[in-house]
Amino acid sequence: LNKLAHGIADSLALSVAAEAIGRGTPVIVGPSLNQPLLDHPVARASLMTLASWGVTIVPPVDDGDGPRLAPNDRLLDPVRRFVRSA
């Protein structure tokens, strides 16, 4: 999350996402952070930066058992907007 928001592309996944942002291609990010990490000032700033670039953020769900991705339906809903049915 923070690397992507700061333009650090030191892995294939970050490079692909960073290039997509630069091209204006839709990017959807589903971070897996617990609430204390999500409340960190840098994480909050990174989320705002990515959103200002048009990145769709699917917030994580922290049910007290540690970092969790959002449920599948919530992760897939923004993807469905860009997928055409056959």
C-alpha positions in Angstrom: 0.0 0.0 0.0 2.6 2.5 1.1 5.1 1.5 -1.6 2.5 1.8 -4.3 1.5 5.3 -3.1 5.1 6.3 -3.1 5.9 5.0 -6.5 8.1 2.2 -5.3 7.9 -0.6 -7.9 10.4 -3.2 -6.6 8.3 -6.3 -7.4 6.4 -7.5 -10.4 3.0 -6.8 -8.7 3.9 -3.3 -7.7 5.4 -2.6 -11.2 2.3 -3.7 -12.9 0.0 -1.7 -10.6 2.2 1.4 -10.8 2.3 1.2 -14.6 -1.5 0.8 -14.7 -2.0 3.9 -12.6 0.3 5.8 -14.9 -1.6 4.6 -17.9 -5.0 5.5 -16.4 -6.0 1.8 -16.3 -8.4 1.0 -13.6 -6.7 -0.3 -10.5 -8.4 -2.0 -7.5 -6.5 -2.4 -4.3 -7.7 -4.7 -1.5 -5.3 -4.2 1.4 -5.1 -6.7 4.3 -4.4 -4.5 7.3 -5.6 -4.7 10.9 -7.1 -1.6 12.4 -4.0 -0.3 14.1 -2.0 -0.5 10.8 -4.9 1.1 9.0 -5.0 3.9 11.5 -1.3 4.7 11.0 -0.8 8.2 9.5 1.3 7.0 6.6 -1.3 4.3 5.7 -4.1 6.8 5.8 -2.1 9.2 3.6 -1.3 6.4 1.2 -5.0 5.5 0.9 -5.9 9.1 0.2 -3.1 9.4 -2.3 -4.2 6.3 -4.2 -7.8 7.3 -4.1 -6.9 10.7 -5.5 -5.3 8.9 -8.5 -8.5 7.1 -9.2 -7.5 3.8 -7.5 -10.5 1.9 -6.1 -9.8 0.9 -2.5 -11.7 -2.1 -1.0 -11.3 -1.6 2.8 -10.2 -4.6 4.8 -12.4 -6.2 7.5 -10.8 -6.5 10.9 -12.9 -8.8 13.1 -10.4 -8.8 15.9 -8.5 -11.8 14.6 -5.9 -9.9 12.7 -5.7 -8.5 9.2 -8.3 -9.8 6.8 -9.2 -9.0 3.3 -12.7 -7.9 2.6 -15.2 -10.7 1.8 -15.0 -12.0 -1.7 -18.3 -10.3 -2.8 -16.9 -7.0 -1.7 -13.7 -7.6 -3.5 -15.4 -8.6 -6.7 -18.0 -5.9 -6.8 -15.6 -3.2 -8.2 -14.1 -5.7 -10.6 -17.6 -6.5 -12.1 -17.9 -3.0 -13.2 -15.0 -3.6 -15.7 -15.9 -7.1 -16.8 -18.3 -7.6 -19.7 -20.6 -10.6 -19.6 -20.1 -13.0 -22.5 
